């Protein structure tokens, strides 16, 4: 009877350890995805700022031309 409880506990521990390892892998995978997405966001923000500056420059040029 006590042997059965010990065996059950050992099996549960093995199962929990395996589950923990799988969850660790999943966390690492998700962290990598987040890192990639954050980099993509940074790139898009930089691109947006560049386009905004280009548009502002074009508008200044148009404004200068309209006053000539």
C-alpha positions in Angstrom: 0.0 0.0 0.0 2.7 2.5 0.9 4.8 1.2 -2.0 1.9 2.0 -4.3 1.7 5.6 -2.9 5.4 6.0 -3.4 5.2 4.7 -7.0 2.2 7.0 -7.7 4.1 10.0 -6.3 7.2 9.1 -8.4 5.1 8.9 -11.5 3.4 12.2 -10.8 6.8 13.9 -10.2 8.1 12.5 -13.5 5.0 13.8 -15.2 5.3 17.2 -13.7 9.0 17.5 -14.6 8.2 16.6 -18.2 5.4 19.2 -18.3 7.7 21.8 -16.7 10.3 21.2 -19.4 7.7 21.5 -22.2 6.4 24.8 -20.6 10.0 26.1 -20.4 10.5 25.4 -24.1 7.2 27.1 -25.0 8.2 30.1 -22.9 11.5 30.4 -24.7 9.7 30.1 -28.0 7.2 32.8 -27.2 9.9 35.1 -25.8 11.8 34.7 -29.1 8.5 35.6 -31.0 8.0 38.6 -28.8 11.6 39.7 -29.4 11.1 39.4 -33.2 7.8 41.3 -33.1 9.3 44.1 -31.0 12.1 44.4 -33.6 9.6 44.6 -36.4 7.7 47.3 -34.5 10.9 49.3 -34.0 11.7 49.0 -37.7 8.2 50.1 -38.7 8.3 53.1 -36.3 11.7 54.1 -37.8 10.3 53.8 -41.3 7.2 55.8 -40.3 9.4 58.6 -38.9 11.5 58.6 -42.1 8.4 58.9 -44.3 7.0 61.6 -42.1 10.2 63.6 -42.4 10.2 63.1 -46.2 6.6 64.3 -46.4 7.4 67.3 -44.3 10.3 68.2 -46.5 8.2 67.9 -49.6 5.5 70.1 -48.1 8.1 72.7 -47.3 9.3 72.6 -50.8 5.8 73.0 -52.1 5.1 75.8 -49.8 8.3 77.6 -50.9 7.4 77.1 -54.6 3.9 78.5 -54.0 5.3 81.7 -52.5 7.6 82.4 -55.5 
